[in-house]
């Protein structure tokens, strides 16, 4: 007996593996690699979601592993979003 579904995985929104967290238009995905934690952000970073993005990235900053912040998928980056880079830098410096 086999089970069949009327919706495919892409239609239902379900995806195996490492799902992205949605922060009001910015999708954040983290992967722990051998040498570093890679946090990939795609979508838009703007004034309305910068605090949620900053909080999401902050939880992946650990003293034991370096952090790589991949912004290659970001389509829009407001001038106020530069504060994200300063906050990540400060957190990484504090974590050592």
N, C-alpha and C positions, 0 to 999 in steps of 0.2 A: 504494500500500500504506500502510495506517495502522497504527500501533501502539496497542494497547489495554492498559489495566491493570485488573486486578480491584480494586485499591485506589485510592480517590481521594486527592488530596493531603492532605486533612484526616485521613483514616483512617491514612495511613502516617506522619504526623508531619512529613513534608517540607514546607517552605514556602520559596517564592522570596523574595528580598529580604534583609532584615536580621533574622536569627534571634536569639532571645533566649538569653542564657547562663543556665543554671539553677544557682543557688547554694543547694542544699538547701532549696527552698521559696520562694525569691525569684528572680524572673525579671528580668534586666537587659538592656536594649536601649539602644544608643547610636546617635544620629544626628548627623552633622556638618551643621549648617546654616550659612547665610551669616554670621550674627552670633554664633553660639555652638554649643557641643556640648551636645546635650540627652540626658541619661541618664535613662531612665524605668525605675523599679523598680515591680514589682507582686508580689503574693503576701504572704508573711509575712517580717518581719525579726525575728529572735529571737536569743537567746544562742548557739544552735548554729550559726547561719550568718553572724553579724555580721562575723567576720573575713574570710570569703570575699567578702561584699558589699563591705566596705571596700576590699579588694585590687582587686576588679573596677572599682569606681568610680575608684580612685586612678589607674589607667592612662589614664583619659580627661582628666585634669587637665593642661592644657598652658598654657604661658605665652602662646602666640599667640592663644588663644581663650577667651572666658568660658565658664563651665560653668553649665548649668541642671539642677538635680536635681529631677526630677518624681516625687513620692511619692504622687500622686493614686490610684494603683492598689494601694497597700499596704493590706491588710486588717487586719494586726496588726503593732504596733510596740511591742516591749517597752521597759521603762524603761532597760535597759542599751543599747538601740539608739541612744539619744541620743548616745552616743560616736561614732557614724557622722557625725553633723552636725559635731561638734567636729573630727574627723579631716579631713573634707572642707574645713572652714574653714581649718585649719592648712596643709593641702596647697596650697590656692588662694593663701593669703597667701605661702607660700614660693615658689610659681611666679610670683607677681607679678600 
